[in-house]
Amino acid sequence: MHLLRRSALLAVVGAGLVASAPASAATPFSPGTGGDPDVAVGPTGVGHVVWTPDEAGDRVGYCRVPRGAGACDRSVLLSFPGGAAANERAALVYAPTAAKVVIIGGCWQCNGGGTKDRVIRWTSVDGGDSFDTGTEITGPSGFDLSDGNGAWLDAEGLFVGAGGRKVRAMAPAMDLTPEVSSFGTNYGPEVVRVPGQNLLVQAVDDLNAVSYSVFGGALTANAINTQGNWSSPQALSGPEGDDDASGLNAGPSGVFLHYKWFVANDSRIGLRRFDPATKTFGAPTYIEGDDAIDNSSLDYPDTFQDESGRIHAVWRTLYDGGRLRYRVSDTTGATFGPAMTLAKGESVIDPRVAAAPDGTGFASWRGVGASPIRVVALDPQPESASSTTTPGGGTATPTSPATPITPATPAGPASPGSAAGAAQATKTTTVPGASITFGVPRDCVAPGQTFRVTLKWKRKKRKGSKFVKVTRADFYVGSKRVKVDRKAPFVQTLTVLASSRPGSEVTVRARAFIKVRRGKAPKKSIRAKVKVCA
């Protein structure tokens, strides 16, 4: 996760919409090539997809998809104002009404040059037929949205950006410089509004834990950007112990936090409801599937709550060449139908989901590296791990009996050697302006078992330092590259080959791609050894 996620505060939407069942399962399509897709769905079921194109002079790609369709009816590349720009992997989209579409993009060296991180807003008032030329909403001190997300407050005309550990409310011609900096970590930030209240909730992922902070006050830029209006960071009650890839959704059923709880060969998707009275999250329920499909490297969860209160959840598994999995609740957010499949036989990274009030909608995702952006209508295919028949058509609402999701008791930690335990050995190397740390299991890993690796960095305060951040990490087992990760936190699950000799050592390598303020982006490799259990 993470991971980029988005939350929208929708205005009043139309009621009485009726979903029509397609004749056959939807087929994914590709509106363009690049990375970091995001999707929003307007109240009539029209989809809006954005992404960062794979091109030298970066822009923001936009595709409008008619309700339930399998192709764009309008596509455009939006240029950053002020000339050439280096887009920083931030492209967010919101559809608060049928006519209004808001796109947020982060850029570097745009809108007048210089090296300041900037945030640009484009608005359409004709349903995506046309957009304005783009307006900077950053403020004089800049804001790095590249590893963040945000909430669009439509009535207030404010974008509340969550970038790293920082939060700032932004609007055109805003001259405010304060920002909230509540957390000591900077992974997977997200912020949402508690429906009907002047409360905001921000959550971040600290690799193995989730923290959150709560805002209370007037929904104005001045109030939101005042540190004292936010609570100090809080931990979840009864955390499972290895939680990451967190995100938030908000709607009529309330505010929910989702995250991945890593369990070897049985990772879970936790879901916790926020209590506005106590300003805390409750006990977890777990919503992933319960068969071999979802026990195969489950990762990249995302959730969205539509304006009827349904929670739509998507995630990736590696079963049988890759699956995009999907599950949807009833309008209380408490009872879920069966886990089903939206796409199969392809790489799925960073999936996003959004839906209209009647439950129809779209999911988007990308593959490895600069790949085709993929989009599919929410037309899931019921199946089981043992199914050998060709899946038939489906509807946006599962036809199988719904299953109540009840709280579960977290299992104990994995035993050493069975998979990625919590204990890690680290190797650290230095680059000008920072140190980079590569974490691998301290204990042995059995042949055929998975293990977790991490790559982190820490800036050094040094005059003239050009180091900005690590933007990508490639992971190798032996000489073979097995994972490409373009978003912090750089955490991946790798596998020791079943044929590995017990008692031997496996070489693993992390290759970091580094962003600098000037000059060519350098790369740095770190190698470590993982012992195979005898």
Disulfide bonds with the S-S distance in Angstrom:
Cys63-Cys72 2.03
Cys107-Cys110 1.85
Cys444-Cys533 2.01
